[in-house]
Amino acid sequence: MKATGQQPGVRIVKEELLSDNWYILKKVTFEYEKNSDQWETQSREVYDRGNGATILLYNRKKQTVVLTRQFRMPTYQNGNETGMLIETCAGLLDKETPEESILRETEEETGYRVDCVQKVGEAYMSPGSVTEILYFFVAEYNEDMATGLGGGLEDDQENIEVVELPFIQALNLVKSGEIRDAKTILLLQYAQIHGLLKEKTNSLHILIAGPYRSGTSDDPVLIEKNVQFMNEIALQVYETGHLPVLGEWYALPLIATAGSTSLGDEVFNRIFHPSSIRLLDHCDAVLRIGGPSQGADEMVKVAREKQLLIFEHLEDLPPVTQP
């Protein structure tokens, strides 16, 4: 190989079209200048699918990112049992600038119309066989930018699920291998390294949702164990800097004061679950813990409808920056 700064000579000898069914696959025969001015004839298959752009949407206030989830046949053919991948929004350039393309793709796939984007880099993603250059962008989003549900274009046979995740959970999914798409890993690590979401300083008011009566057959000892478990989790949440709350803390004293005489009586049912639903209006997030529980699952469902954050593990809670 020639010394740094000197470019090797390349002479294209022949290009053969192998396929243009979807994009363009060629066999390129070329002469390559090696050491001592020697030339060697080589052949490579080159896949030209155009260039693309990808974007990470992030929200500092909510400490969330917006990703997508969709089926990818090539991964299904190579070890991905379901073929589903979690990815950043992305698309090919369609006679547009990278910025124009990613603004369009963002609205089509995620349902958010962002005002401006920041380019953070560009890279060849598979230079051994694919010509594509991918342009990387980031942009902050909020709920006021929502114009629809996203999901991609039906005409393009796109079936895209929009996934809003706490940023720390997305990073944990990279660590666990559940996120294994290169562009997504690069953008999430960029956001982490450059502190894009660091401005969060306020603690979250987090409702702890777990089994209360579920799996106990209304045995008071087992119910007390469930409550104790939730209290212990609440303490750990508090020690992270957030403000935990249990629906039971509010509901049980009210139920006793209202004259309930047994679990599941009319007074209990009138207050227990409805008071927790009302409490959600004053919370920022739900932490779902423990085993099966119809009531806890209902809390998560309502929280999603209210667009609250949903956490499933303590380690997914965002750090609180103390003043």
C-alpha positions as CSV (number, residue, x, y, z in Angstrom):
1,M,0.0,0.0,0.0
2,K,1.2,3.5,-0.8
3,A,2.2,5.9,2.0
4,T,-0.3,8.0,3.7
5,G,-1.4,10.9,1.4
6,Q,-0.8,9.1,-1.8
7,Q,-3.8,7.7,-3.6
8,P,-3.6,4.3,-5.3
9,G,-4.5,4.2,-8.9
10,V,-7.8,2.6,-10.0
11,R,-8.8,1.9,-13.6
12,I,-12.4,0.6,-14.3
13,V,-12.2,-2.1,-16.9
14,K,-15.8,-3.3,-17.1
15,E,-19.2,-3.0,-15.4
16,E,-21.7,-5.8,-15.7
17,L,-25.4,-5.3,-14.6
18,L,-26.4,-8.3,-12.5
19,S,-29.8,-7.1,-11.3
20,D,-31.9,-3.9,-11.3
21,N,-35.1,-5.5,-9.9
22,W,-35.2,-3.2,-6.9
23,Y,-31.9,-1.3,-6.9
24,I,-28.7,-1.8,-9.0
25,L,-26.3,-4.7,-8.5
26,K,-23.2,-4.6,-10.6
27,K,-20.1,-6.6,-11.1
28,V,-17.2,-4.2,-11.4
29,T,-13.9,-5.4,-12.9
30,F,-11.0,-2.9,-12.3
31,E,-7.3,-2.6,-12.1
32,Y,-5.8,-1.6,-8.8
33,E,-2.3,-0.2,-8.3
34,K,-0.4,-2.1,-5.6
35,N,3.1,-1.6,-4.2
36,S,6.0,-0.9,-6.5
37,D,3.6,0.4,-9.2
38,Q,2.3,-3.1,-9.8
39,W,-1.3,-3.4,-11.2
40,E,-3.7,-6.2,-10.2
41,T,-7.0,-7.0,-11.8
42,Q,-9.9,-7.5,-9.3
43,S,-13.6,-7.9,-9.5
44,R,-16.2,-6.8,-6.9
45,E,-20.0,-6.9,-6.7
46,V,-21.3,-3.4,-5.9
47,Y,-24.9,-2.8,-4.7
48,D,-26.2,0.8,-5.4
49,R,-29.3,1.6,-3.4
50,G,-28.8,5.3,-3.3
51,N,-27.9,7.3,-0.2
52,G,-30.0,7.6,3.0
53,A,-30.7,9.6,6.1
54,T,-31.6,8.7,9.7
55,I,-32.7,10.7,12.7
56,L,-32.9,10.4,16.5
57,L,-35.9,12.3,17.9
58,Y,-35.4,13.2,21.6
59,N,-37.3,15.1,24.3
60,R,-35.4,16.7,27.1
61,K,-38.4,17.4,29.3
62,K,-39.7,13.8,29.1
63,Q,-36.3,12.2,28.8
64,T,-37.5,10.1,25.9
65,V,-36.5,9.1,22.4
66,V,-38.7,8.1,19.5
67,L,-37.7,5.0,17.6
68,T,-39.5,2.6,15.2
69,R,-40.0,-1.1,15.1
70,Q,-40.5,-3.1,11.8
71,F,-39.9,-6.4,10.1
72,R,-36.5,-6.7,8.3
73,M,-36.3,-9.8,6.0
74,P,-32.5,-9.8,5.7
75,T,-32.2,-10.1,9.5
76,Y,-34.8,-12.8,9.6
77,Q,-32.5,-14.7,7.1
78,N,-29.6,-14.3,9.4
79,G,-30.3,-15.1,13.0
80,N,-33.1,-12.7,14.0
81,E,-35.9,-15.1,14.9
82,T,-38.7,-12.6,14.6
83,G,-37.2,-10.4,11.9
84,M,-38.3,-7.4,14.0
85,L,-35.8,-4.5,14.6
86,I,-35.9,-1.4,16.7
87,E,-34.4,1.4,14.7
88,T,-34.2,5.2,14.4
89,C,-36.4,6.7,11.7
90,A,-34.7,6.4,8.3
91,G,-35.2,6.5,4.6
92,L,-33.5,6.8,1.2
93,L,-33.0,10.1,-0.4
94,D,-35.6,10.7,-3.2
95,K,-34.0,13.4,-5.4
96,E,-33.9,15.6,-2.2
97,T,-31.2,16.9,0.1
98,P,-30.5,14.8,3.1
99,E,-32.3,17.5,5.3
100,E,-35.4,17.6,3.1
101,S,-35.5,13.8,3.0
102,I,-35.3,13.3,6.7
103,L,-37.9,15.9,7.5
104,R,-40.3,14.0,5.1
105,E,-39.4,10.6,6.5
106,T,-39.8,11.8,10.1
107,E,-43.4,12.9,9.6
108,E,-44.3,9.8,7.5
109,E,-42.8,7.3,9.9
110,T,-43.2,8.8,13.3
111,G,-46.1,11.3,12.9
112,Y,-44.0,14.3,14.1
113,R,-43.3,17.3,12.0
114,V,-40.1,18.7,13.4
115,D,-39.1,22.3,12.7
116,C,-35.4,21.8,12.2
117,V,-32.8,19.1,12.3
118,Q,-29.1,19.0,13.2
119,K,-26.7,17.0,11.1
120,V,-24.2,15.2,13.3
121,G,-22.3,13.1,10.7
122,E,-22.3,10.8,7.7
123,A,-20.8,7.4,7.1
124,Y,-20.5,4.4,4.7
125,M,-22.4,1.7,6.5
126,S,-21.2,-1.3,4.6
127,P,-18.3,-0.2,2.4
128,G,-17.3,-3.7,1.3
129,S,-20.3,-4.1,-0.9
130,V,-22.8,-1.2,-0.7
131,T,-22.4,2.3,-2.1
132,E,-24.8,4.0,0.4
133,I,-23.7,7.0,2.5
134,L,-26.0,7.5,5.5
135,Y,-26.5,11.0,6.9
136,F,-27.1,11.2,10.6
137,F,-29.4,13.8,12.2
138,V,-30.9,14.6,15.6
139,A,-33.9,16.8,16.5
140,E,-35.9,17.6,19.6
141,Y,-39.6,16.9,19.5
142,N,-42.6,17.6,21.6
143,E,-46.3,16.7,21.5
144,D,-47.3,19.9,19.7
145,M,-45.4,18.6,16.7
146,A,-47.6,15.5,16.3
147,T,-49.5,15.5,13.0
148,G,-50.6,11.9,12.9
149,L,-49.9,8.4,14.0
150,G,-47.0,7.8,11.7
151,G,-46.4,4.2,10.6
152,G,-45.1,4.9,7.1
153,L,-46.8,4.9,3.7
154,E,-49.3,2.2,2.8
155,D,-48.3,2.4,-0.9
156,D,-44.8,1.5,0.1
157,Q,-46.0,-1.5,2.1
158,E,-44.5,0.0,5.2
159,N,-45.8,-1.4,8.5
160,I,-43.9,0.6,11.1
161,E,-44.6,0.8,14.8
162,V,-43.7,4.0,16.5
163,V,-41.9,3.4,19.8
164,E,-41.4,6.1,22.4
165,L,-38.9,5.0,25.1
166,P,-37.2,6.5,28.1
167,F,-33.7,7.3,26.9
168,I,-32.0,5.3,29.6
169,Q,-34.2,2.3,28.6
170,A,-33.1,2.6,25.0
171,L,-29.4,2.6,26.2
172,N,-30.1,-0.5,28.2
173,L,-31.6,-2.2,25.2
174,V,-28.4,-1.6,23.4
175,K,-26.4,-3.2,26.2
176,S,-28.8,-6.2,26.3
177,G,-28.6,-6.7,22.5
178,E,-32.3,-6.0,21.9
179,I,-31.3,-3.0,19.9
180,R,-28.8,-4.3,17.3
181,D,-29.2,-1.9,14.4
182,A,-25.9,0.0,13.7
183,K,-27.4,3.4,12.9
184,T,-29.5,3.3,16.0
185,I,-26.7,2.4,18.2
186,L,-24.5,5.2,16.8
187,L,-27.2,7.8,17.3
188,L,-28.1,6.7,20.8
189,Q,-24.4,6.7,21.8
190,Y,-24.0,10.1,20.2
191,A,-26.8,11.4,22.3
192,Q,-25.2,9.9,25.4
193,I,-21.7,11.2,24.7
194,H,-22.8,14.7,23.8
195,G,-25.4,15.0,26.6
196,L,-28.3,15.8,24.4
197,L,-30.8,14.9,27.2
198,K,-28.8,16.1,30.2
199,E,-31.0,19.2,30.9
200,K,-33.5,17.2,32.9
201,T,-33.3,18.4,36.5
202,N,-36.7,17.8,38.0
203,S,-37.7,14.6,39.7
204,L,-40.6,12.6,38.4
205,H,-43.8,11.7,40.3
206,I,-43.9,8.0,39.8
207,L,-46.9,5.7,40.6
208,I,-45.7,2.2,41.6
209,A,-48.1,-0.3,40.0
210,G,-47.9,-4.0,41.2
211,P,-50.0,-6.8,42.5
212,Y,-52.2,-6.0,45.6
213,R,-54.8,-8.8,45.8
214,S,-53.7,-10.7,42.7
215,G,-52.4,-14.2,43.5
216,T,-53.3,-14.0,47.2
217,S,-56.8,-15.5,47.3
218,D,-57.4,-12.5,49.6
219,D,-55.0,-13.9,52.3
220,P,-54.2,-10.9,54.5
221,V,-50.6,-12.1,55.1
222,L,-49.9,-12.4,51.3
223,I,-51.6,-9.1,50.6
224,E,-49.3,-7.5,53.3
225,K,-46.3,-9.0,51.6
226,N,-47.4,-7.5,48.3
227,V,-47.7,-4.1,49.9
228,Q,-44.4,-4.4,51.6
229,F,-42.7,-5.3,48.3
230,M,-44.2,-2.2,46.7
231,N,-43.1,0.0,49.7
232,E,-39.6,-1.3,49.3
233,I,-39.5,-0.5,45.6
234,A,-41.0,3.0,46.5
235,L,-38.0,3.6,48.8
236,Q,-35.6,2.7,46.1
237,V,-37.3,5.1,43.7
238,Y,-37.1,7.8,46.3
239,E,-33.4,7.2,46.8
240,T,-32.9,7.8,43.0
241,G,-34.2,11.3,43.5
242,H,-37.8,10.8,42.2
243,L,-41.0,11.0,44.2
244,P,-42.8,7.6,44.4
245,V,-46.5,7.0,45.3
246,L,-48.7,4.0,45.7
247,G,-52.3,4.0,44.9
248,E,-52.8,2.0,48.1
249,W,-51.4,4.9,50.2
250,Y,-54.4,7.0,49.2
251,A,-57.1,4.4,48.7
252,L,-56.8,2.2,51.8
253,P,-57.3,5.0,54.4
254,L,-60.2,6.4,52.4
255,I,-61.8,2.9,52.1
256,A,-61.5,2.4,55.8
257,T,-62.9,5.8,56.6
258,A,-65.8,5.2,54.2
259,G,-66.9,2.1,56.2
260,S,-65.6,-0.8,54.0
261,T,-66.0,-4.1,56.0
262,S,-64.3,-6.5,53.6
263,L,-62.1,-6.7,50.5
264,G,-64.1,-6.3,47.4
265,D,-67.3,-4.9,49.0
266,E,-69.2,-2.1,47.4
267,V,-67.3,0.6,49.2
268,F,-63.9,-1.0,48.4
269,N,-64.7,-1.3,44.7
270,R,-66.1,2.3,44.5
271,I,-62.9,3.8,45.8
272,F,-59.8,1.5,45.3
273,H,-59.3,1.5,41.6
274,P,-61.0,4.8,40.7
275,S,-58.8,6.7,43.2
276,S,-55.7,5.3,41.6
277,I,-56.9,6.4,38.1
278,R,-57.5,9.8,39.5
279,L,-54.1,9.8,41.0
280,L,-52.5,9.3,37.6
281,D,-53.6,12.8,36.6
282,H,-51.0,14.0,39.1
283,C,-48.2,11.7,38.1
284,D,-45.5,11.8,35.4
285,A,-44.8,8.1,35.1
286,V,-45.8,4.5,36.1
287,L,-43.3,1.9,37.3
288,R,-44.8,-1.5,36.7
289,I,-43.4,-4.1,39.0
290,G,-44.1,-7.7,40.3
291,G,-46.1,-10.5,38.8
292,P,-49.5,-10.7,37.0
293,S,-52.1,-8.2,38.1
294,Q,-55.1,-7.1,36.1
295,G,-55.4,-3.9,38.1
296,A,-51.7,-3.0,37.6
297,D,-52.0,-3.7,33.9
298,E,-55.1,-1.5,33.7
299,M,-53.0,1.3,35.4
300,V,-50.4,1.0,32.7
301,K,-53.0,1.0,29.9
302,V,-54.6,4.2,31.3
303,A,-51.1,5.8,31.8
304,R,-50.3,5.1,28.1
305,E,-53.6,6.8,27.1
306,K,-52.6,9.8,29.2
307,Q,-49.1,9.8,27.5
308,L,-47.2,9.2,30.7
309,L,-43.9,7.5,30.8
310,I,-43.9,3.7,31.5
311,F,-41.0,2.0,33.2
312,E,-40.6,-1.7,33.9
313,H,-37.2,-1.7,35.7
314,L,-35.7,0.5,38.4
315,E,-32.5,0.9,36.3
316,D,-34.6,2.5,33.5
317,L,-35.4,5.5,35.6
318,P,-33.6,8.7,34.4
319,P,-31.1,10.2,36.7
320,V,-32.0,13.3,38.6
321,T,-29.5,16.2,38.6
322,Q,-29.6,17.7,42.0
323,P,-29.5,21.5,42.1
